[in-house]
Amino acid sequence: DFETANEKRYSPCSLGITVIENNKILEEKYWLIRPKELRFESMNIMIHGIRPKDVENEKEFDILWPEILPYLTNHLVIAHNASFDMSVLRNTLDLYKIPYPELTYACTMVMSKQFYSFLDNAKLDTVNRHLGYQFDHHHASADATACANILLAILDELDTDSIEELSQRLRISLGSLYPGGYKPCKKAGASIT
């Protein structure tokens, strides 16, 4: 999960990663990131509470990238509203002229729209409230773990540990990122505009 400093998709100011293996949470990582342009919009600060003074002495994304990369390369990456997070990743990599890694990804928002269609919406906090899980919304690490919570709940309810089976049963196509491009995660048969 990324949080951004302003309206630009290449302005990450924090990143949270939660590692799952064998349907168990193994690790939670969190980084504050100094955006290349240290410009924060008041709306973004209101959402996540991160201010310029919180990141002014932190590393920029390109310096952190070697530490982040092993969590992504050749792994399945899950995000809630993955179109946003993958856009932040792609735009930030483009800003620093860093090649895209190879990864496959899925979106728990797309999954939730299919699996929890009876809910008013598929927002991260709405789905987790339904699941009885409380978290500090818009803290990148807490959001990453809340996203993991949704994935684990759906896998449990479908009695599977296979993301391929999950994507078939929910009729979603996995997305991918690769050097030179990407393919979005979406509901099977849906078009992206």
Disulfide bonds with the S-S distance in Angstrom:
none
